[in-house]
Amino acid sequence: MKQDLISIIIPAYNAKQFLKSTVESVLNQSYKNIEVIVVDDGSTDETMNLFPDFEKRGVRCFAQKNSGACTARNLGLKNAKGDYIQFLDADDLIHKDKLLFQLEAMQRDNADISMCFWGKFIKNATDVEPFIHQHIDFSDIQNGKDIMRSIGMKNWAGVHHQYLIRRDLIEKAGEWNQTLLNNQDGEYFSRVFINAQKVSIVKQQLAYYRVGQVGTVSSLNSTKKIESALKSWDLIYELVSKDDDKTLLAYPKKGYFVNYRITRNKYPKYAKIFAKRFDAVNSPCFLSTWKYYWIVKLFGLYYAPLFYYRLVNFKIIKVTERHPI
């Protein structure tokens, strides 16, 4: 196997509690031709006190004023020398053979990107739950557009460190969007996926996602984050709507649906907006297979639950399963 250089980029903000374990999971990789880049994003918890020990082990460490993870990733990319790029958050972990297995698959298939399976954990990787999307058939994924279509039609979700990406594909995608406060990875990877001509899938659980942390970037706990999530999915919709293949619209349609569900109880104003966006996208998605999807089509996503329960109460329809709306 050709010994290409892999750059692993780790943005860190107040990550002292977890960063050492994350870096260890990279330094312990069975594939050794790597460079590890850690970018501190103006931490206030002495994260940078870990840097001297990291640097002794060859880790390249940078610091910036607090500007967000996207800015930190862009700084890492500017300093990366690798032929392949691995993004990794400062509290997540990867299996010791992740880079080896994915690089072997990419070189064998002449692929632009590799995708592996992933699982969640709370304290350490020994507690990782089984692959949460093991019921999904991924055999129809050949390129990046297939990934977006599959997410929209089969209702699964990914994490950005499950991917290994060729450097030239990263350059086509451009920089991370530094204006976004939420779903930065979804917006960024939509630009990666749409340019990926060949995908290799390693059907092993090699990426581990830490859950249970309060105040994470991905949580919609403020109106600014919600508005940013809306902006991100609007950007994704704009991107894929330019493509001749309109089945790709299932991807942003699913994104609007997920955010409608997240905001419905605490932020009904925004839930209505996400629901209207969902209704306006002229494409099927995973929800289209629901036997009562006609209620959504007739009344719109936001009001569909109300009419669904009325139909149930009047025994016009019979409940056989928990409704998905």
Number of C-alpha atoms within 10 A of each C-alpha: 8 7 11 14 17 25 25 25 26 25 27 26 24 17 21 19 12 18 23 17 16 18 24 14 18 23 19 13 17 14 18 15 14 23 20 23 26 29 24 26 25 19 17 12 12 15 20 23 10 13 18 11 11 20 14 9 11 13 19 18 18 17 16 14 11 14 13 20 24 21 21 28 25 19 20 24 22 10 14 21 15 19 15 23 25 20 20 26 23 25 23 24 25 24 19 18 16 23 26 17 17 25 28 16 19 23 14 11 14 14 20 25 28 25 25 20 21 26 21 20 18 16 12 14 19 8 12 18 14 13 17 14 16 12 9 12 10 15 7 9 17 16 20 23 24 21 24 24 23 24 22 25 22 21 18 16 12 17 16 17 22 24 26 25 25 20 21 12 20 21 11 13 18 12 17 20 16 15 14 21 22 22 22 21 19 20 23 21 20 24 22 21 21 21 17 24 16 19 25 25 20 20 14 15 19 24 26 26 22 19 13 10 10 7 9 11 15 13 16 21 15 10 11 13 18 23 15 19 26 22 18 25 25 16 16 22 23 13 17 22 16 10 12 8 11 14 21 28 25 28 28 32 28 26 25 25 22 17 21 25 16 17 18 16 10 10 16 15 11 19 24 18 16 28 22 17 21 25 19 11 17 12 17 18 25 18 20 14 11 12 9 15 16 12 17 20 12 11 15 18 23 22 15 19 17 12 14 19 15 13 15 12 12 9 10 11 13 10 13 6 6 6 12 10 17
